[in-house]
Amino acid sequence: MSDQPATGRPEFELFAPGTDARDIGAMPPGEPDARERRLIEGDIVPTLAVFALPLLTTNILHSLAGTWSAIWVSRTLGPDSLIAVVNANVFMFMLMGAVMGIGTAAGIAIGQAFGAGDSHAVKRTVGTALSFIAAFSTLLAAAGWAAWPYLLVAIQMPDSAFAQALTFMRYTCLAIPSIFTFIAMMMMLRGRGDARTPFIFSCVWIGIAAILVPLLITGAFGFPRLGIAGAAIGNLIGNFTALLALVGFVYRRNLPIALRRGEFHHFVPHLPTLMTLVRKGAPMAAEMIIVQGAYFVLLGMVNSYGATVAAAYSAAAQLWGYVQMPAIAFGASISAMAAQNIGAGAWDRVSRIALRGVLLSMGSTGLVCALVYLLGDLPLLLFLPEGGESLEIALEINEIVLWCWIVLAVTTAMIGIVRANGAMIPPTIIYLVTMWAMRIPFAEYLQANLGANAIWWSFPLGAVASAILAYAYYKFGRWRDNELMVEESGARGRDRTGMGEPPEGF
């Protein structure tokens, strides 16, 4: 069966006259870039694989960079400093939920607008989203600087780590505006079908930070010895440098998200567009809080069994982060591809993206799981001593839990598809039900009979339940009836008459 869209696409102009077609990421006026066109016209499986690879590699590099920084902090400054870094990263991840919600919504809207051939909507979405994120992140950074002493008391930060944590948290706040803006631009670029540019500039960020962090912590080679502040400042310099380089690249290559003279008025937020982005992004931000909050509760249950079990869980969880990466990368790629095809009215192709995306995501995740199982205790020995009780418990945990990430790949893919047409609240409800109404009660009330195994078995329970609910909503939900996000915000999308109705296939 052909993967060509069911309907044709009109000629449209996304770039200013004079764009050099030889530039990477540029195209002649009136012609879409070949790499972007593949999301709408190319073979689905190889296109998804190629599009997901940069994000997958970026996620792996970010995880390795985090591990690198943690090793330097722990071995140079001691375990109290590591506590400070770990707590700061958890809070940053939760705070990033807000900007990731807006950024994801903006990326989907841009993908739909690009698929619909509406360059005006692309520009308006870019300007509105970036202005809002810049203002919001600046206020959040200022509030965080003032509030962290009280927040550290609220989370019962140990006295021995309090000063280090406050220093690291406050310097991390300085990086919030540039990090949030950078993340938003990454999502916008992926929304237009460009996975390579985000990968390149993420590598710039990671590379600079990886070099500067140990130098600024230790004061080697004449650098100032900043201690734990050096870890935050090194990350800030790396991110800010990457952001400046990215902005320069966007304008030099004249990418569609570049606003030029005569278009700067788009930086004044367009209220209908902003309301659409907030309405669609808020559920994703809430989802981050829902999921992370549930993990905090489960972590408390784990810690109640003592340091041996807690260490085993922590080591196993380190591996889970890498096992989840294929599903996360493919989920984002599936969403970007589906958004453009929905914008182009290619609903038959959207159904094929869903089926093949699920199979590809499950297959790649399954390969990583199989590798971890085959390696036995070798990966865990990176974190735990050989022959210890924690190692034995970690192996048992992985036997129960590891395979569930294959099932969760179904959830990630299905949610990526429905979100591509602006369905944001139902996925949040799915996570709320499976995390808080199923997993936590299961783990809490069955510990009397199963002990700590009740916690481990709650993971497969939640995974299977979320996959069933996500597929049920994809199959029977009304997400296909949603208007395009650019139409909701009053953008001048093309006439959808004759584009066809969504099919009732997979």
Secondary structure, 3 states (H helix, E strand, C coil): CCCCCCCCCCCCCCCCCCCCCCCCCCCCCCCCCHHHHHHHHCCHHHHHHHHHHHHHHHHHHHHHHHHHHHHHHHHHHCHHHHHHHHHHHHHHHHHHHHHHHHHHHHHHHHHHHHHHCCHHHHHHHHHHHHHHHHHHHHHHHHHHHHHHHHHHHHCCCCHHHHHHHHHHHHHHHHHHHHHHHHHHHHHHHHHCCCCHHHHHHHHHHHHHHHHHHHHHHHCHHHCCCCCHHHHHHHHHHHHHHHHHHHHHHHHHCCCCCCCCCCCHHHHCCCHHHHHHHHHHHHHHHHHHHHHHHHHHHHHHHHHCCCHHHHHHHHHHHHHHHHHCHHHHHHHHHHHHHHHHHHHCCCHHHHHHHHHHHHHHHHHHHHHHHHHHHHHCCCCHHHCCCCCCHHHHHHHHHHHHHCCHHHHHHHHHHHHHHHHCCCCCHHHHHHHHHHHHHHHHHHHHHCHHHHCCHHHHHHHHHHHHHHHHHHHHHHHHCCHHHCCCHHHHCCCCCCCCCCCCCCCCCC
